[in-house]
C-alpha cells in the first residue's frame, strides 16, 4: 500500500477515535456491565470466524465505541505485529485489526489475572487476527497478505508466541511506544 494511503487511513481512524473519545469524556459513564462484556466476547468470536457479515460489522463498530467509553477495560492496539494489511479498497484491514483488538479484549475479560501480561494479551490479539484472516480467505480465495501468511506458518510451526514475545520486547511495551491505547 502506498505510504500516503497508510497515512490517510491512519489519520481518518485517529480523527474518528479522537472525536469519539472527546464525546465519551463529556458523557462519563460507569464501568462495563456483565452483559456488555458477554457481548464483547461474543463479538470477538464472530470476528474470528466470520468477520465479513453485516451483523459482525455492526458489532465491530459497537465494540470500538464501547472500548472508548468504558473506563475499566483498555487494550493497546499494535498493528505492527501484522505488517502491511493493504487498504480497504483491495483488502480487509479494518476487519483484521478489529479482530485483533476484540481478541485482546476477550482475553482480558476471560483472564483478568493476566491483564498486565503483555505477551499473553498481544498473542491473543495476533491469534484472533490470523483466525479472521483465514476466515476471510475461505470466502476470498485469492486474498493473500505475505506477512500474515508467514505468521500463519509460524503458528503452525509453534513459533508464533516467540515471534510475539520478540516483537513486544523490541517495541518496549512499558513505554507504550508504537501503540495506541483504547
N, C-alpha and C positions, 0 to 999 in steps of 0.2 A: 504494500500500500504506500502511495506517495506520502512523503513527510507532511505536506500541507494538509492532506486528508486526515492524518492521525491527529494533527494539532487542532484542526477544525472540530473533529469528533470529540476530542478531549475538552475543548473549550465549551462546546454545547452541553456536554454532560456535566461539567463543573458549574456552569451557569444555572442549569436546571436544579442541580443538587444544592447550590448556594441559595437559590430563591426558596426552595422547599425548606431548607434549614432555617432561613430567616423567618419564614411563616411559622414553622414549628416552634421556634423560640418565643414568638408572640402568643402562641396558643399552648403554653406549658401544660403538659399532661402528665399523668402518673405513669408508673411502670407498666410493662406489658402484662396482659392478662393471660391466664392459662389457655383461654380459647384462642387468643392471638398466637401464642407460642405453638399450639397444636396446628394452627393454620400454616405457620411458618415452616414447620417440619414437613407438613403435607405438601406445601409448595416446593420445598427442596426436592422431595421425592419425584414430584411431577416434572420439574425441570430436568432432573437426571434421566427420566425415562421417555418423556415426550415433550421436549421444550418448545415445539412449534405450534401447539394448539392454541386456539383463541382463548380458552379458559386459562391455560397456563400463562399466557401473556398478560392477562388481567391480573392474575395472582402475582406475577413478577412485578408489575407496577405497584400493586398494593404493598408487597414486601419491601421494596426500596423506600417508599413513602413511610411505612411503618418504622423501618430502621432509623430513619432520620428523626422521627418524632419521639421515639421511646428513649428514656434515659438509662435504662438498666441493661441493655444489650448493645454491644457495638462490635463491629468487625473492622479489620484493616484490609482494605482492598489492595491487592498487589497483583496486577495482571502481568508483571514481568515474568512470572513463572510460565506463562502461557505463550510468550513470544508474540509475533505478529499475527493477529487474528483477522486481518483484512478489514474491509468496511462493510456496511450494511447493504451496499449495492450488489456485492458479489459474495456475501457470506452472512454469518450469524454471530458477530462478535457480542452483541447485546445479550443474546440467549446464553452464550457460553460464560460470559462474565457474571451474569445474573445467577447462573447455576453455581459458579464458584462461590459467590457471596452467600447464596442461600444454603449451600452445603456447610459453609463455615458457621452460619447462624444455627443450623440444625445441630451441628456437632456441639456447639456451646450450650444449647438448650438441653441436649441429651446427656452431656458430660460436664456439668457445671464445675466439677472439681478440676477440670483441665483447661479452664478459660485462659489461664496465663501460659499454657504450653504452646508457644508459637508454632513449633514444628507440627504438633498434632492438629492444630486449627488449620494451618495452611495446607497440610497434607489432605485433610478432609475437603478443603476447597478445590484443590487440584484434582482430586479423585472425582468430585462432582462435575467439574468442568469436562473431564475426559469422558465421563459417562454421557453427559449431554452431547458432546462432540460425536461420540459413537452412535447415539440415538439419531442425531441429525443425518449421519452418513447412511443409516438404514433407509432413509427417505430420499436422500440426495446422494446417489451412488458415486457421483463424480466429485463430491465435496471433499477436498483434502487440504490440510494445512501441515506443511512439513514438520514444524516443531511439535505440534500435537501428535502427529504420527510417531515421532521419536519418543514422546512421553508415554504413549500407549505401549510402545515397545519396552520402555524401561519398566513400566508397571508389570507387563507380562514376564519380565526377567527378574522381578522382585527388587528393582533398583530405584523405584520412584521415591521411597522415603529418604534414601541417601541424597537424591537429587534435590528434594525439597529442603532437607537439612542444610546442605551445602549452600543453597541459594539464600535461605534465611540467615545463615551465618554471614554470608558475603554482603547482604544488604543491611546488616546491623539493625536488627529488629528493635533494640532498646531505644535507639534514637528516632525511629519512625521514618528513616529516610526512604524515599521512593514509594511511600504508601499514603493512601488517602483513607482516613478513618471515617466510618459511617456509624 
